[in-house]
Amino acid sequence: MIDLKESVLNLSEFESIRLVDLNDITQKEAGKQMQISQSTLSRILKSGRKKIADAIINSKAIKIERYETNTKNLEIIENKLDHSN
């Protein structure tokens, strides 16, 4: 297998992209679901989208980091991921 460089998304970036881009939820509603402000969600979303663009343009693997510095957000996100299957 080819060794690819990685573009690493944290769980907040992953969840914000899932809610806004995949599920077509407004940033305001996504912020409520993640229990963060819309402006914070917007910054997280921008960061995640930039990492995905970097991966696509530069042929990198996308890795989802299972580490989150905000433990409240981690509990919310993991709960949603567990119930989405």
C-alpha positions in Angstrom: 0.0 0.0 0.0 1.2 3.5 -0.7 2.2 5.7 2.2 0.2 8.9 2.0 0.6 12.0 3.9 -2.5 12.7 6.1 -4.8 15.6 6.6 -6.2 15.2 10.1 -9.7 16.3 11.1 -10.6 16.5 14.7 -14.1 15.4 15.8 -15.5 18.9 15.9 -14.4 19.6 12.3 -15.9 16.2 11.3 -19.2 16.8 13.1 -19.6 20.4 11.8 -19.0 19.2 8.2 -21.4 16.3 8.7 -24.2 18.5 10.0 -23.8 21.5 7.7 -22.5 20.0 4.4 -24.0 16.5 4.5 -27.2 17.0 6.4 -27.9 20.5 5.1 -28.5 22.0 8.6 -27.9 25.7 9.1 -24.8 26.8 10.9 -27.0 28.2 13.7 -28.8 24.9 14.2 -25.6 22.9 14.0 -24.1 25.2 16.6 -27.0 24.5 18.9 -26.7 20.8 18.4 -23.0 20.9 19.1 -23.6 23.3 22.0 -21.3 26.0 20.6 -21.9 29.4 19.2 -22.5 29.9 15.4 -19.3 31.9 15.1 -17.3 29.1 16.7 -19.0 26.6 14.5 -18.1 28.7 11.5 -14.4 28.8 12.4 -14.4 25.0 13.0 -16.2 24.4 9.7 -13.7 26.6 7.8 -10.8 24.7 9.3 -12.3 21.3 8.4 -13.1 22.3 4.9 -9.6 23.6 4.4 -8.1 20.3 5.5 -10.4 18.4 3.2 -9.5 20.6 0.3 -5.8 20.1 1.1 -6.3 16.4 1.1 -8.1 16.4 -2.3 -5.7 18.8 -4.0 -2.5 17.3 -2.6 -3.5 13.6 -2.7 -3.5 13.1 1.1 -5.4 10.6 3.2 -8.1 12.1 5.5 -7.8 10.9 9.0 -10.5 11.5 11.7 -8.8 12.1 15.0 -10.7 10.5 17.9 -9.3 13.1 20.3 -11.2 16.3 21.3 -9.9 18.9 23.7 -13.4 20.0 24.7 -14.8 17.0 26.6 -18.4 18.3 26.5 -18.2 18.4 22.7 -16.6 14.9 22.7 -19.5 13.4 24.6 -22.1 15.1 22.3 -20.3 14.0 19.1 -19.6 10.5 20.2 -23.2 10.1 21.3 -24.4 11.2 17.9 -21.9 8.9 16.1 -23.0 5.9 18.2 -26.7 6.6 17.4 -26.2 7.3 13.6 -25.5 3.6 12.8 
